[in-house]
């Protein structure tokens, strides 16, 4: 099948959607093929054809079921195809179809807007960048390529879902959406009832919820539930009064720069970071540290801003938000979150028409799962929205945040069980707690572990000290030199205990190392001091060059450890 070039206006009227193969844009598991779905850019004004990316993984299970799972990521503008392998493990006895959103990075055209992404990061520069002006430049560029932003709405994306099912020849399938795409899947299920066997909505974003108007309140609710409302407000006040200068890297230009982070900036970045359950688990320690004057955790937060900006197609994101979301919010007062204010400014500049609410009600069974600490689609709004859907069940997972299935094994098991038999009785609720909560007494705040994770050579003094201690232990024991042996023993004990503490924290929550090290490392440090003191005593007793080297290594390590690491 030959498709017209993207941007051309074919002479045919809208007809059945067609598919064509393509190379997979990322590494995929075996028995996976990728393709494009050819659809009208606007079904209400057929003409220009666009391509929507997708992937199909065929199950090899002996009892392979005939109805696959079709998954779409959120955003709007997030990628989906890269999760094919992960999802095929969740549903081993079913084919898995991952569908991109029209305009995403793996569709054609891609509505990537590096201009907007760069300006969003530029909010942390002085003077701050004008996001609306940058978005206008992106829009002009897209329109020069023939893009009609009116074709990039939830209604059109939902129609792509049903068109793909028919084009692939599946009689029915199970819809799986997360965050923004839950709205897509509800609409798709209602529009294609014969082709929908069941619907899974993770972090449900229902139509009719004023997300922008609720954004500040949602963040406040989450930090309150985490028990750090007062420290959070104290940290915001401190940094608004005296913004922190934080070194980071521009992911688009690949150049270092110094971000100027106010309290409101930190609130914005934290609202994004709390989407991850591991960040929510360490938030009590993180927020308390910021309130206490520690700026070390701001470096990983600033780096996370850049990483997040390159994961979205901002042209698609704003096309959807400006038609389907922003018009239905009041924006009665400016938000403390610069992302909310930026989206409003972009939509004011773009002036796209508001969509008509669909008010979809799927007939198929629906399972809705939400995270306790979700700052974007909190149970406060997703639970009553689930109750309004016929035949829906809702589960809140303790300790979880946004996109619950990505981080919680119990939630994945419950989702798979629901798809296997939507009529079966609900399983016992998930206990939660995939990541233990860490408070200020659990961590000693330091930015060193995060810097070492990015530049491992910075840990060289620790490795040198540990090797020297081991050499002292062996040499002292073999030669009957007690001071040397004890210096080596205490130094080795220190290295082992610190290693075990850090490894235990790393195993429980890798993100915690961006805030600090286990509190036990504080008292363990005195073993290093004792080792260095014994090394000096051994040198005073026997002035040999090995003893001099060991004493120098010990003294240098203590300076590095107490002045830089801790």
Beta strands, then each sheet from edge to edge (+ up, - down):
strand 1: 18-22
strand 2: 32-40
strand 3: 49-57
strand 4: 69-72
strand 5: 96-99
strand 6: 173-178
strand 7: 196-202
strand 8: 244-250
strand 9: 255-261
strand 10: 365-371
strand 11: 392-397
strand 12: 443-445
strand 13: 516-518
sheet 1: 1+ 2- 3+ 5- 4- 6- 7- 10- 11-
sheet 2: 8+ 9-
sheet 3: 12+ 13-
end
